[in-house]
Amino acid sequence: MPHILVVEDEAIIRGSIKRLLLKANYQVTEATSVADALSKGELGQYDLVLSDLRMPGGEGTELIPFSTETPVLIMTSYASMKTAVDALKAGAADYIAKPFSNQDLLSSVAKNCKAKPKAKQTGSTSSTQSPIGKLIGQSAPMKKLFKLIYKVSATDATVLVNGETGTGKELIAQAIHQNSSRADNALVSVNCAAIPDTLIEAELFGHEKGAFTGADSARAGLVSAAHQGTLFLDEIGELPLAAQARLLRVLQEGEVRAIGSVQPKLVDVRIVAATHRNLKRLVESGEFREDLYYRLNVIQLVIPALRDRGADKLEIANSLLGRYLEKFDRPATNFSLEAEQAISRYSWPGNVRELENAVQRGVILSDPGNAIEADDLGIETEQSPEVIDEISVNATSPSRAPSQLVESAEAGTDLEEYFQRFVLENQDAMSETELARRLGVSRKCLWERRQRLGIPRKRSSVQPVS
Ligand SMILES: Nc1ncnc2c1ncn2[C@@H]1O[C@H](COP(=O)(O)OP(=O)(O)OP(=O)(O)O)[C@@H](O)[C@H]1O
């Protein structure tokens, strides 16, 4: 049962909060002031500190330095933006303005309450989750990240999410949206690397009828679709320069101009952008607009690589195991000790996405009911992650024609060498879509491999904003 420390000097308010929380199955300890709260032992023992801001003897925010990993939710009667922002700046997880309804308080408490580790249940989906959507993580860097997510969610600030491929950038964007005041409106996600350069401007900003060949009718773009909601621009570093100029206008002026239109339209979107690349370096090499970089980089969230998340690796693996056992209708099982050790030791260059592929492969290759062995996961072997990925994809889709990449790997050709040679020899003559098709991979996969092998797409130099 989650344990909450309620710090409130007004006895009547404190009593009614206590009754409400007890009814909602929380355990409650009361304190009448900051000093009283600190006399009740370490604040880290609670799942949440719910404290009034203004109290005789000291402000509720003074508890924050003592709260270690426990979130502090501040109640304030002074509902000005300034006090709220000050509380958040001081490190509060969130604030709630008085007077609040019972429902407001309960949902705010539930949202901010620290997740308690549950008993380990292998082979089920009920693994410990953070209070943030589907993000699993109890490690110190993830807890720090969750705190930051709560803070930025309460604002409308543009966020730049930086993390290696497969670290969960999209889940972070979802968490920010779900915890924001825009949660009831759309979250529109766009992978800038997956849309051909020739289409991306029209997709994002819309077009007028007749703006280009094939534009038979006018169409609103994805930016407009995210009006009053959040626009998640994944792999922003891949956005062509012309589209960067239009995006800058959305950020600077809050308006969108469709292709072929002279009349801009006002839009209200919160932008969360993500990249696994160093945007600063792209600015230096002329591939990314400096002005756009500074507009996007208001708040930067850096997602730790999976290898730096300690015990989270096993926890996420167990959660994924539950998901895939259910998907493939397999009886409950768990990882063998060797498999657990392999998961903990492996460096996971492809992060959670690679772990997901390995677990999926393990479920498919293991005998139903038997423990999943390290060999089933395909880690700590000589195989490159690419080959493992292709095997798991093909194993789940037996009808899929084997790609040229898999064929060449089977024929003993070095996979990366083959890929690199093919791209270098054909990139001047072929579009990205054609290259990806000929290699038998998606555009996104082509792009990811380009990054890893150090053969990024060529770009032209920076253009002025139109
Ligand atoms: N902390 C986490 N807990 C549980 N699942 C996670 C976590 N992080 C990522 N995942 C899962 O890993 C997969 C990859 O996550 P996601 O697509 O968000 O990563 P990404 O960083 O956006 O990847 P890419 O760089 O390839 O676009 C998804 O299936 C996601 O659900």
The ligand as a Gaussian input file, in Angstrom:
#p B3LYP/6-31G(d) Opt

LIG

0 1
 N       11.915000       2.167000     -20.353000
 C       11.220000       1.335000     -21.161000
 N       10.385000       0.450000     -20.638000
 C        9.704000      -0.402000     -21.414000
 N        9.782000      -0.466000     -22.757000
 C       10.585000       0.404000     -23.337000
 C       11.361000       1.362000     -22.588000
 N       12.061000       2.100000     -23.445000
 C       11.776000       1.642000     -24.668000
 N       10.886000       0.637000     -24.631000
 C       10.361000      -0.148000     -25.782000
 O       11.460000      -0.244000     -26.693000
 C       11.032000      -0.062000     -28.032000
 C       11.759000       1.125000     -28.625000
 O       11.278000       2.319000     -28.030000
 P       11.066000       3.659000     -28.881000
 O       10.484000       3.366000     -30.219000
 O       10.368000       4.634000     -28.007000
 O       12.603000       4.046000     -29.034000
 P       13.260000       5.192000     -29.885000
 O       14.385000       5.700000     -29.082000
 O       12.196000       6.171000     -30.326000
 O       13.785000       4.375000     -31.117000
 P       14.351000       4.943000     -32.501000
 O       15.574000       5.751000     -32.168000
 O       14.688000       3.684000     -33.225000
 O       13.248000       5.730000     -33.110000
 C        9.520000       0.116000     -27.981000
 O        8.913000      -1.144000     -28.198000
 C        9.276000       0.591000     -26.567000
 O        7.991000       0.215000     -26.120000

